[in-house]
Amino acid sequence: LFSTDYANTGNQRVDNFVVTNPVPSAVRVEDASAAQLQVSVDAGKTYGPLTSLSVKSADGSARPARAEDITHIRWTVPAIAPGGRGKVEYHAIVR
């Protein structure tokens, strides 16, 4: 389980707080987690559900992206109240 804690230490509410985590190359996101996340397979240039992404092969053809292709994960927290805190997480396997 990989997780990132966040906190709003300010006096105002924070809306649409974005947390972006690179996925270490020694880690593979578990399929069940990958299906529920906004992910990138191109080093964070574009994001979407894994099922909507593709990867170019060495010959230039495209294939559907797989969990092992994930390079980054992004979460958007709708709102964090002053003093609020939380955690985002995903399940992964060390390769």
Secondary structure as GFF3:
##gff-version 3
##sequence-region A 1 95
A	DSSP	beta_strand	2	7	.	.	.	ID=ss1
A	DSSP	beta_strand	14	22	.	.	.	ID=ss2
A	DSSP	beta_strand	27	29	.	.	.	ID=ss3
A	DSSP	alpha_helix	31	34	.	.	.	ID=ss4
A	DSSP	beta_strand	38	40	.	.	.	ID=ss5
A	DSSP	three_ten_helix	50	52	.	.	.	ID=ss6
A	DSSP	beta_strand	54	56	.	.	.	ID=ss7
A	DSSP	beta_strand	62	64	.	.	.	ID=ss8
A	DSSP	three_ten_helix	67	69	.	.	.	ID=ss9
A	DSSP	beta_strand	72	80	.	.	.	ID=ss10
A	DSSP	beta_strand	85	90	.	.	.	ID=ss11
A	DSSP	beta_strand	92	94	.	.	.	ID=ss12
###
